[in-house]
């Protein structure tokens, strides 16, 4: 039991350290990520920010529509056997937490859904390419914490 508590405390410390380093990299005043900004993630793989897309889910803003934001990141190692979805799922949760931490405070739009995407290389938004490995995960914000959603 004590061993598991030590492991859990160590993982919590590594998560805190990673988040702190990422926020220093992005800047003290918050703001938004700049294309090419590297973000440290729990798996240790190399990840950098590509772009952000704000859209409306549902019927184009009519009843039932909601705002969503898609943050796309490049992670060349996701194609290697050592990084499967279970591995990068923790990275995507961490990236969502980083997004919440740096989300521009003056942005009036509140997002119902935050989608984090990891791709093995840069692609054009909306491009379909079966040769490029991509992972997606959706979250919602609850009390400034990312909560996974089921697609």
C-alpha positions, 0 to 999 in steps of 0.5 A: 500500500505504501509503495502505491502511495509513493508512486501516486505522489511521484506521478502527481509531482511529475504532473505538477512539474510538467504543467509548471514548465509548460506555463513558464514556456507559454508565459506568465500572463497567460494568453494563447499558444503560438504555433510551434510552441513545444508543450511537455506531456507526461509520456515524455514524447515531443509535442508542439502546438499547431493551431486552434479552430473555434466552431459551433456544434449542433445546428449552426448556433440555433437551438441545441448548438454549442461552441466548441474549440479544437486545439491541434498538436503535432506529436511525431512519435504517436505512430511508434508502437510505444505510443498507443491511445492509452498512452497518449490519452493522459497526454491529451488530458494534460494538454486540455489542462494546459489549454484551460490554464492559458485560455484567454481570460478576455475571450467572451465565448465559453466553450461547451467542448474542448477537443484535443487532437494529436497527429503524427505530422502537420496536416491541413485542417479538415484534410483526410489522409489515412497515412497520418495517425491522428488521435482525438479526445473531447473534454468539457470544463467543470470547475476549471478541470477537464472532464473526458466526454464520450464521442 
